[in-house]
Amino acid sequence: MLCTTQGELGLAEWNSGNIRVLTPGWHLLECVNTSVARFRVTQDVITHGAMKIIRVRPGHIGLGTQNGRPVLLQVGRHVINDPLFVFQRAVSLTDQHISIGTSHIITVQPGYVGLCTVNGRAHFLEPGHHRINHPNFKFESMVESTREHIGLGSKHRIIVPAGLVGLAYDGGRAVLLESGKVYNIDSPTFSYCGSKSVNDELITHGSITMVTVRGGKYGITFGT
């Protein structure tokens, strides 16, 4: 005989694998030839045999697997009677990278860019929540969106600060990038070399030469 009190619940499992939830009170027949366990109803995770009762609190998400496949549990109470289900953990939705198996949730905060690859190809993730289920997904890092150069693989995002000129090569050819623009470039032959002040008297970049002649001076060049 088993007595479950207020604030408790009991789980009785028969030899056949069937499970019954026992509410507060005295139980006799339900306890014959069974495996019985008592739990506080306030527990977030209750497990007995194949039965799992899982509570996911607000602001969190539950991670589990069912026969090896990833399962995401939303906020609330979940009753799962499946011997192939395995609960892993609950994590805060504020975590920048949540993953289980091939499932990923990436949270990019305002002012940042998420860097990742799928099948080796680079991608930039804008602010917001991103849910991705792909066996070849890889999260790389989170960087500030104001950074002068953000690069991953063949992808580049460049913001040249005011008063500077950006220096780059693409396919072996020297390229100058103006300030005040956002450059999104996808090229395997592109490389960014940094920037220099437009006030420099002489800027040499590959085949490009920029000469600034100030008042009271002469500029002299020699051709070859």
MARDO-389105 format. One record per residue (C-alpha): residue in three letters; x, y, z. Coordinates in steps of 0.1 Angstrom, whole numbers, padded with zeros to 4 digits, always signed. Example, Ala and Ser with C-alpha at 12.3 -4.5 7.8 and 13.67 -1.06 7.14 Angstrom:
ALA+0123-0045+0078/SER+0137-0011+0071/
This chain:
MET+0000+0000+0000/LEU+0012+0035-0008/CYS+0001+0069+0004/THR+0008+0100-0017/THR+0004+0133+0001/GLN-0006+0167-0012/GLY+0022+0181-0034/GLU+0033+0146-0044/LEU+0025+0122-0072/GLY+0033+0086-0075/LEU+0042+0066-0106/ALA+0034+0029-0107/GLU+0050+0007-0134/TRP+0037-0028-0141/ASN+0059-0056-0154/SER+0042-0051-0188/GLY+0057-0016-0189/ASN+0024+0002-0184/ILE+0026+0032-0161/ARG-0001+0049-0140/VAL+0000+0082-0123/LEU-0011+0081-0086/THR-0028+0112-0073/PRO-0027+0121-0035/GLY-0044+0094-0014/TRP-0041+0057-0005/HIS-0034+0032-0032/LEU-0035-0006-0029/LEU-0044-0024-0061/GLU-0022+0000-0081/CYS+0008-0010-0061/VAL+0005-0048-0065/ASN+0033-0063-0087/THR+0045-0029-0096/SER+0075-0007-0092/VAL+0064+0025-0074/ALA+0081+0058-0068/ARG+0070+0091-0053/PHE+0080+0126-0064/ARG+0074+0162-0055/VAL+0052+0179-0081/THR+0075+0209-0080/GLN+0103+0189-0095/ASP+0112+0200-0130/VAL+0122+0165-0141/ILE+0104+0133-0130/THR+0116+0100-0144/HIS+0104+0065-0137/GLY+0109+0038-0162/ALA+0098+0049-0196/MET+0077+0078-0181/LYS+0091+0113-0181/ILE+0073+0144-0168/ILE+0093+0175-0177/ARG+0086+0211-0169/VAL+0103+0237-0190/ARG+0102+0271-0172/PRO+0096+0304-0190/GLY+0126+0318-0208/HIS+0140+0283-0213/ILE+0139+0254-0238/GLY+0142+0217-0231/LEU+0167+0195-0250/GLY+0162+0158-0255/THR+0165+0130-0280/GLN+0140+0105-0292/ASN+0156+0074-0308/GLY+0186+0095-0314/ARG+0168+0124-0331/PRO+0169+0159-0314/VAL+0138+0171-0297/LEU+0131+0207-0285/LEU+0106+0211-0257/GLN+0088+0245-0254/VAL+0077+0262-0222/GLY+0052+0241-0202/ARG+0048+0206-0188/HIS+0055+0176-0210/VAL+0044+0140-0202/ILE+0063+0115-0224/ASN+0059+0078-0221/ASP+0086+0065-0244/PRO+0116+0043-0235/LEU+0135+0058-0264/PHE+0132+0094-0252/VAL+0161+0108-0232/PHE+0160+0142-0216/GLN+0193+0161-0216/ARG+0188+0195-0200/ALA+0169+0228-0200/VAL+0189+0259-0211/SER+0182+0296-0211/LEU+0169+0311-0244/THR+0194+0340-0238/ASP+0223+0316-0245/GLN+0239+0326-0278/HIS+0243+0291-0291/ILE+0220+0262-0281/SER+0226+0228-0297/ILE+0216+0192-0295/GLY+0225+0168-0323/THR+0219+0185-0356/SER+0196+0212-0342/HIS+0209+0246-0333/ILE+0193+0279-0320/ILE+0215+0309-0325/THR+0206+0342-0307/VAL+0223+0372-0322/GLN+0220+0403-0301/PRO+0216+0438-0316/GLY+0249+0452-0326/TYR+0264+0418-0334/VAL+0268+0394-0363/GLY+0269+0357-0360/LEU+0294+0338-0381/CYS+0287+0302-0392/THR+0293+0277-0419/VAL+0270+0252-0437/ASN+0288+0225-0457/GLY+0319+0247-0454/ARG+0302+0278-0469/ALA+0303+0309-0448/HIS+0271+0327-0437/PHE+0265+0359-0416/LEU+0236+0359-0392/GLU+0218+0391-0385/PRO+0203+0400-0351/GLY+0174+0378-0340/HIS+0167+0341-0333/HIS+0179+0316-0359/ARG+0168+0279-0358/ILE+0189+0256-0380/ASN+0187+0219-0384/HIS+0216+0207-0406/PRO+0242+0179-0400/ASN+0270+0201-0414/PHE+0262+0233-0396/LYS+0290+0248-0375/PHE+0288+0280-0354/GLU+0320+0299-0355/SER+0318+0331-0334/MET+0299+0363-0326/VAL+0315+0396-0335/GLU+0305+0433-0332/SER+0288+0446-0363/THR+0308+0479-0361/ARG+0341+0460-0367/GLU+0359+0474-0397/HIS+0363+0440-0413/ILE+0343+0409-0406/GLY+0355+0379-0426/LEU+0349+0342-0428/GLY+0358+0320-0457/SER+0350+0338-0490/LYS+0326+0363-0473/HIS+0336+0397-0461/ARG+0317+0427-0446/ILE+0337+0459-0446/ILE+0329+0493-0431/VAL+0357+0518-0437/PRO+0358+0544-0409/ALA+0354+0581-0419/GLY+0387+0598-0429/LEU+0402+0565-0440/VAL+0405+0545-0473/GLY+0403+0508-0473/LEU+0430+0487-0491/ALA+0421+0453-0506/TYR+0430+0428-0533/ASP+0406+0409-0554/GLY+0419+0384-0579/GLY+0454+0399-0574/ARG+0441+0433-0584/ALA+0445+0462-0560/VAL+0412+0478-0549/LEU+0404+0509-0529/LEU+0373+0511-0507/GLU+0356+0544-0498/SER+0345+0553-0463/GLY+0308+0557-0455/LYS+0297+0525-0473/VAL+0290+0489-0462/TYR+0307+0464-0485/ASN+0293+0429-0486/ILE+0317+0408-0507/ASP+0316+0371-0515/SER+0348+0362-0534/PRO+0374+0335-0527/THR+0402+0357-0541/PHE+0394+0387-0520/SER+0416+0399-0491/TYR+0414+0430-0470/CYS+0447+0447-0460/GLY+0433+0473-0436/SER+0430+0511-0440/LYS+0451+0543-0441/SER+0443+0579-0434/VAL+0433+0599-0465/ASN+0456+0627-0450/ASP+0487+0606-0457/GLU+0508+0623-0483/LEU+0516+0591-0500/ILE+0496+0558-0501/THR+0510+0530-0522/HIS+0489+0499-0527/GLY+0498+0475-0554/SER+0496+0493-0587/ILE+0478+0522-0571/THR+0496+0553-0558/MET+0477+0581-0541/VAL+0496+0614-0536/THR+0483+0643-0516/VAL+0501+0676-0524/ARG+0495+0702-0496/GLY+0496+0739-0500/GLY+0530+0754-0504/LYS+0545+0721-0518/TYR+0550+0706-0552/GLY+0545+0669-0561/ILE+0570+0654-0585/THR+0566+0620-0601/PHE+0588+0600-0625/GLY+0573+0577-0650/THR+0590+0545-0660/
